[in-house]
Amino acid sequence: MNRRIRGKTRDYDVLCSLEEWGVMDTQQIAMMHFNDIESGLRKCQERLYKLHEKGKVFRWRGDDGYCYSLESRSKMWQHTLMLNWVRAYFELLKKPWEKIHCFEYEKDHTILRADAFVAIKNTVTGSFKFYFIELDRTHTNSFDKVRKYNNLFTEINKGKHQEAWWVKLSEKFPQVLVITTTKKRENKILRILREDNSNDLDFKVNLLSEIRESVRKHVCTLPKKNITVKICPPQDLAEF
């Protein structure tokens, strides 16, 4: 494959990821699609600039460089971008025999709406691992999701929510991964867990900075190969 076709194929993969993920920043795109070449971040910036100039993507300044989307900036872009660091964490750190079966944003479970729901499939055994993702960006003292997840657990044990496909495939209640932005909020959430986690559910609290650093460290250890997340069906690359 010559350089021109490789470039168009990579552009296509980037656009497919943006269609599926909604909003990504330069670092996320570089880690997912440009880690197989020298000076990948710089090359990523160049290609994203050209895609923007061609009108293929929207871009705007975020807190840590440019952000990109196939649509204009939404009110929830920061929320989605934060979730996508968690998504990158799962994509890049999964085991070789695992695959992301689904990553669903704003998953409604009647008594609560999870920021995301993740299912990881073991391709050898066919079994699944499930996770709920909760983002905490508030500066108030409230965090009511601990009680809500305990209520969901109680309702499932009473035979409710059996229509949810994952319930019948779960050996235990999914881990709830809580992502927050400051050490003060992390400590506050840990105190709430001690008070409200009446069913001793599996909660894990991490700082966003820890998730981002784990992703960066993992990418640095990878051999030079491309990690692609192909979503779109094949089509003529010439349109790009």
C-alpha positions in Angstrom: 0.0 0.0 0.0 1.5 3.3 -1.0 1.7 6.4 1.2 -1.3 8.1 -0.4 -3.6 5.1 0.1 -2.3 4.6 3.6 -3.1 8.3 4.4 -6.6 8.0 3.0 -7.2 4.8 4.9 -6.1 6.4 8.1 -8.3 9.4 7.5 -11.2 7.1 7.0 -10.5 5.3 10.3 -10.3 8.6 12.1 -13.7 9.7 10.7 -15.2 6.3 11.6 -14.0 6.7 15.2 -15.4 10.2 15.4 -18.8 8.9 14.2 -18.8 6.3 16.9 -17.2 8.2 19.8 -18.8 11.6 19.1 -16.0 13.9 20.3 -12.3 13.2 20.6 -9.2 15.3 21.2 -5.9 15.3 19.4 -4.2 13.1 21.9 -7.0 10.4 21.8 -6.9 10.3 18.0 -3.1 10.1 17.9 -3.1 7.2 20.5 -5.7 5.2 18.6 -4.6 5.8 15.0 -1.1 7.3 14.8 1.0 5.3 17.3 2.5 3.2 14.5 4.6 5.9 13.0 7.4 8.2 14.1 6.3 11.7 15.3 2.7 10.3 15.4 1.3 13.3 17.3 2.6 15.8 14.8 1.4 13.7 11.9 -2.0 13.4 13.6 -2.2 17.2 14.0 -1.3 17.7 10.3 -4.0 15.2 9.1 -6.7 16.6 11.4 -5.9 20.1 10.2 -6.4 19.0 6.5 -9.6 17.2 7.4 -10.8 20.4 9.0 -9.8 22.5 6.0 -11.7 20.1 3.7 -14.8 20.5 5.9 -14.9 16.9 7.0 -14.6 17.7 10.8 -15.5 20.5 13.2 -12.8 21.6 15.7 -12.6 23.9 18.6 -10.1 24.7 21.4 -10.5 22.5 24.5 -8.7 22.5 27.8 -5.9 20.5 26.4 -5.6 21.3 22.7 -8.1 20.9 19.9 -11.2 18.8 20.0 -12.9 17.2 16.9 -16.3 16.0 16.0 -18.3 15.3 12.8 -21.0 17.7 14.1 -20.8 21.2 15.6 -19.8 21.4 19.3 -22.6 20.2 21.6 -23.4 21.4 25.1 -22.2 18.0 26.4 -18.9 17.8 24.6 -16.8 18.0 27.7 -18.8 15.2 29.3 -18.4 13.0 26.2 -14.7 13.8 25.9 -14.1 12.7 29.5 -16.1 9.5 28.9 -13.9 8.8 25.9 -10.8 8.8 28.0 -12.4 5.9 29.9 -13.3 4.3 26.6 -9.7 4.6 25.3 -8.6 3.0 28.6 -10.9 0.0 27.9 -9.9 -0.2 24.3 -6.2 -0.1 24.8 -5.8 -2.1 28.0 -8.1 -5.0 27.3 -6.5 -8.4 27.0 -5.6 -9.9 23.6 -8.5 -12.4 23.8 -11.0 -9.7 24.8 -13.1 -7.3 22.6 -15.3 -4.4 23.4 -18.8 -5.8 22.8 -20.5 -2.4 23.4 -19.8 1.0 25.0 -23.2 2.6 25.4 -23.5 6.3 26.4 -26.3 7.5 28.7 -27.7 4.0 29.4 -31.1 4.2 31.0 -32.0 1.7 33.7 -35.3 3.3 34.8 -34.3 4.2 38.3 -31.0 5.6 37.1 -29.2 6.7 34.0 -25.6 5.5 33.8 -23.1 7.8 32.0 -22.0 4.7 30.2 -22.4 0.9 30.2 -19.5 -1.3 29.0 -19.6 -5.0 28.0 -16.3 -6.8 27.3 -16.5 -10.3 25.7 -14.0 -13.0 26.2 -13.6 -14.4 22.7 -12.3 -17.7 24.0 -15.0 -18.6 26.6 -17.8 -16.4 25.3 -18.3 -14.9 28.8 -18.8 -11.2 29.5 -17.6 -8.6 32.0 -19.8 -5.6 32.6 -19.1 -2.1 33.9 -21.1 1.0 34.7 -19.3 4.3 34.3 -20.1 7.4 36.3 -18.5 10.8 35.8 -18.4 13.2 38.7 -17.7 16.8 37.7 -19.8 18.6 40.3 -18.6 20.8 43.1 -21.5 20.1 45.4 -21.6 17.6 48.2 -24.2 15.4 46.5 -23.5 12.1 44.8 -26.6 10.0 44.8 -25.6 7.3 42.4 -24.4 5.0 45.2 -27.9 4.7 46.6 -29.3 4.3 43.1 -27.0 1.5 42.2 -27.9 -0.3 45.4 -31.6 0.2 44.6 -31.0 -1.3 41.1 -29.2 -4.3 42.7 -32.1 -4.8 45.1 -34.7 -4.6 42.2 -32.7 -7.1 40.1 -32.6 -9.6 43.0 -36.4 -9.2 43.2 -36.7 -10.3 39.6 -37.1 -6.9 37.9 -35.1 -5.7 34.9 -34.9 -9.2 33.4 -35.5 -7.6 29.9 -32.0 -6.1 30.1 -29.8 -8.5 28.1 -26.8 -8.3 30.4 -28.7 -9.3 33.5 -29.0 -13.0 32.5 -25.4 -13.1 31.5 -24.0 -11.6 34.7 -22.4 -13.7 37.3 -22.4 -10.7 39.7 -23.5 -7.1 39.7 -21.3 -5.0 37.3 -18.4 -3.0 38.8 -19.2 0.7 39.0 -16.3 2.8 37.9 -16.5 6.4 39.2 -14.3 9.0 37.6 -13.8 12.4 39.2 -11.4 15.3 38.8 -10.0 16.2 42.2 -8.6 14.5 45.2 -11.1 16.3 47.4 -14.0 14.9 45.4 -12.5 11.4 45.4 -12.3 11.5 49.2 -15.8 12.8 49.4 -17.1 10.0 47.2 -15.2 7.4 49.2 -16.9 8.7 52.4 -20.4 8.4 50.7 -19.5 4.8 49.7 -18.8 3.9 53.3 -22.2 5.3 54.3 -24.5 4.4 51.4 -23.1 1.2 49.8 -25.4 -1.1 51.8 -25.0 -4.1 49.5 -21.3 -3.8 49.4 -21.3 -3.4 45.6 -18.0 -3.2 43.7 -17.3 0.5 43.3 -13.9 1.8 42.1 -13.0 5.5 42.3 -10.3 7.0 40.0 -9.1 10.4 39.1 -9.4 11.3 35.4 -5.7 12.2 35.5 -4.9 8.6 36.6 -7.0 7.1 33.7 -5.2 9.4 31.2 -1.8 8.5 32.5 -2.5 4.8 32.4 -3.5 5.1 28.7 -0.4 7.2 27.9 2.0 4.8 29.6 0.4 1.8 27.9 0.7 3.4 24.4 4.4 4.1 25.1 5.0 0.4 25.7 3.3 -0.8 22.5 5.2 -2.0 19.5 4.9 0.1 16.3 1.6 -1.1 15.0 -1.6 0.7 14.4 -4.6 0.3 16.7 -7.7 1.0 14.7 -11.3 1.1 15.7 -13.2 0.5 12.5 -16.9 1.2 12.7 -18.1 2.3 9.3 -18.8 -0.1 6.4 -16.3 -0.1 3.5 -16.8 2.6 0.9 -14.9 4.4 -1.7 -12.0 6.1 -0.1 -11.8 8.6 -2.9 -14.5 10.7 -1.4 -12.1 11.7 1.4 
